[in-house]
């Protein structure tokens, strides 16, 4: 009886492991994400904020410079906590450029898009809020 039970367990575990191998073959690994240069990151983030917040030409230029500055700093930083701090600093710098209404929309976007976590633009497909 024990040998039968042991044999059954062994056969069952082999079947489970064989199934795992089959699943790996069915789903190839995701391709690695291409790394954007700081300039590309800044352009991408500025374009998104321009559409979402309807920035003026002067704001677009200033926001691009801020994004570029922090994109370069982010590439130098390794720790996630430090990247969070940089993002908070960038948000505060953007506060000086954006109107109060624009900044409120930006803050809502951060909360909705990441549930209060670090906003990772470019790594998530987050749609801007729908116009009311």
C-alpha positions in Angstrom: 0.0 0.0 0.0 2.8 2.4 0.9 4.7 1.6 -2.3 1.6 2.2 -4.3 0.9 5.6 -2.6 4.6 6.6 -3.1 4.5 5.6 -6.7 1.3 7.5 -7.3 2.8 10.7 -5.7 6.0 10.3 -7.8 4.0 10.0 -11.0 1.8 13.0 -10.0 4.8 15.2 -9.3 6.4 14.2 -12.6 3.2 15.1 -14.5 3.1 18.5 -12.8 6.8 19.3 -13.6 6.3 18.2 -17.2 3.3 20.5 -17.5 5.4 23.5 -16.3 8.0 22.9 -19.0 5.2 22.8 -21.6 3.9 26.2 -20.4 7.3 27.7 -20.6 7.5 26.7 -24.3 4.0 28.0 -25.0 4.8 31.5 -23.7 8.1 32.9 -24.8 9.8 35.4 -22.5 8.8 39.1 -23.0 11.4 41.1 -25.0 13.5 43.4 -23.0 12.3 47.0 -22.9 14.5 49.4 -24.8 16.2 52.0 -22.7 15.4 55.6 -23.6 18.0 58.3 -23.4 17.4 61.1 -20.9 16.4 63.4 -23.8 13.9 60.8 -25.1 12.5 60.4 -21.6 12.1 64.1 -21.2 10.4 64.5 -24.6 8.0 61.7 -23.8 7.1 62.9 -20.4 6.7 66.5 -21.5 4.5 65.5 -24.4 2.3 63.5 -22.1 1.9 66.4 -19.7 1.4 68.8 -22.5 -1.6 66.8 -23.8 -2.9 66.1 -20.3 -2.5 69.6 -18.8 -2.7 71.8 -21.9 0.6 73.5 -21.2 1.5 76.9 -22.7 4.6 77.2 -24.9 6.6 78.7 -22.1 5.5 75.9 -19.7 6.4 73.3 -22.2 10.0 74.6 -22.4 10.4 74.8 -18.7 8.8 71.4 -18.0 11.1 69.8 -20.6 14.2 71.3 -18.9 12.9 70.0 -15.5 12.3 66.5 -17.0 15.7 66.4 -18.7 17.4 67.4 -15.5 15.7 64.7 -13.4 16.0 62.0 -16.2 19.8 62.5 -16.1 19.8 62.2 -12.3 17.6 59.1 -12.4 20.0 57.3 -14.7 22.8 57.9 -12.2 20.8 56.6 -9.1 20.5 52.9 -8.4 18.2 52.7 -5.3 14.5 52.8 -5.7 14.1 55.0 -2.6 16.4 57.6 -4.1 14.4 57.6 -7.3 11.3 58.2 -5.3 13.0 61.2 -3.7 14.0 62.6 -7.1 10.5 62.2 -8.3 9.1 64.1 -5.3 11.7 66.9 -5.9 10.7 67.0 -9.6 7.0 67.3 -8.6 7.8 70.2 -6.3 9.7 71.9 -9.0 6.8 71.4 -11.4 4.5 73.0 -8.8 6.3 76.3 -9.4 5.6 76.0 -13.2 2.1 74.7 -13.3 -1.0 76.6 -12.3 -2.9 75.4 -9.2 -5.5 73.7 -11.4 -2.9 72.0 -13.6 -1.0 70.8 -10.5 -4.1 69.3 -9.0 -4.8 67.4 -12.2 -1.1 66.2 -12.2 -1.5 65.0 -8.5 -4.7 63.2 -9.3 -3.0 61.5 -12.3 -0.1 60.3 -10.1 -2.5 58.8 -7.6 -4.8 57.1 -10.1 -1.9 55.9 -12.3 0.1 54.3 -9.5 -2.2 54.0 -6.5 0.1 56.5 -4.6 3.3 54.8 -5.6 6.2 56.1 -7.6 4.9 57.2 -11.0 6.8 55.2 -13.7 6.1 57.0 -16.9 7.0 55.1 -20.0 6.8 51.7 -18.3 3.0 51.7 -17.9 0.4 52.5 -20.4 -1.6 55.0 -18.4 -4.2 57.0 -20.2 -4.7 60.7 -19.3 -8.0 61.5 -17.5 -11.0 61.8 -19.7 -12.2 65.3 -20.4 -15.3 66.3 -18.4 
